[in-house]
Amino acid sequence: TYHDSALNAAKADPFILAMYNSYHPLHLAYKSAYEASVAQGGLQQGETLNLSQLLQLLSNTKIKAWDIAIQNVYAQNTTQYTKLLPHRRAPFQQGSQQNKINAVNGLSIAIGTNTALAVVKNDVDAFYKQLDFALTTQKGSKSNTATMSGNLETARVNFCIGQYANIGAFIQKYAATPEKINQFFDLQGIRNGHQTL
């Protein structure tokens, strides 16, 4: 912002105007990419939290309720119960996110058209849709974050090249009076190893 603002303030000079017209779009592109990247990072964190909360709900509340409802129809040590929950609650509470989600879908398939468990199946199916959507959204958000991070890096390199080119032009024009260059750059920020937007 410092460099862009300094060029803007002095653009009545045709030499500075040409630099400003070349640099300003790079500045805007970087600023836009930075803001988009920050916003996307927040979106990704939100989607990750949503998925985490749903998986927590699955392992603490949902599987317990489904297991109890199934036990009301089929005792735990029966063939029918074992066909539905062969490893009891473990697949819903342990393993990867995808494995837990697959376990929910597997339970739905195992229940099939069993009318005695129709209410359980409806809840399982509805929750599976929530989990699947949350996972897809979260993975898509991660992909978007990676893309935006790449865009940000490209924009950062471009605006740095733009500033580098400008300092070269200033050095050439003001070789005899280098102090004139100082007003166009945040020298303290550069010395500290960063450049503000």
ABEGO torsion letter per residue (X at the ends): XAAAAAAAAAAABAAAAAAAAAAAAAAAAAAAAAAAAAAAAAAAAAAAAAAAAAAAAAAAAAAAAAAAAAAAABBAABAAAAAABAAEAAAAABEBAAAAAAAAAAAAAAAEABAAAAAAAAAAAAAAAAAAAAAAAAAAAAAAAAAAAAAAAAAAAAAAAAAAAAAAAAAAAAAABAAAAAAABBAAAAAAGBBBX
